[in-house]
Amino acid sequence: MNKIIFWGIAVGLSFLLAGVLNVLLIRAIAPSGADYPSAWADLLITGLVIGVGAKPLHDLVAQIEKSKESKKDLVETGGQR
């Protein structure tokens, strides 16, 4: 139960900090000229990413990379493993 409370506090503080500093993740990584989500949605995503921390985000990126490599291997081998 304490982990959930501390996680909520961390996300809330990161949401406030990102808003005060005007740090928006999607606008920072999107190519120029792209359609951006609303500032509130971008701020929510930014706050969640900061509040969750590096480990879960790193795990998500690693899973995406692993999935891409697996699909690439299937294409190169004609669908056989």
Stockholm file with secondary structure:
# STOCKHOLM 1.0

chainA/1-81         MNKIIFWGIAVGLSFLLAGVLNVLLIRAIAPSGADYPSAWADLLITGLVIGVGAKPLHDLVAQIEKSKESKKDLVETGGQR
#=GR chainA/1-81 SS CHHHHHHHHHHHHHHHHHHHHTCCHHHHHSCTTCCCCCHHHHHHHHHHHHHHCHHHHHHHHHHHHHHHHHHHHHHHTTTCC
#=GC SS_cons        CHHHHHHHHHHHHHHHHHHHHTCCHHHHHSCTTCCCCCHHHHHHHHHHHHHHCHHHHHHHHHHHHHHHHHHHHHHHTTTCC
//
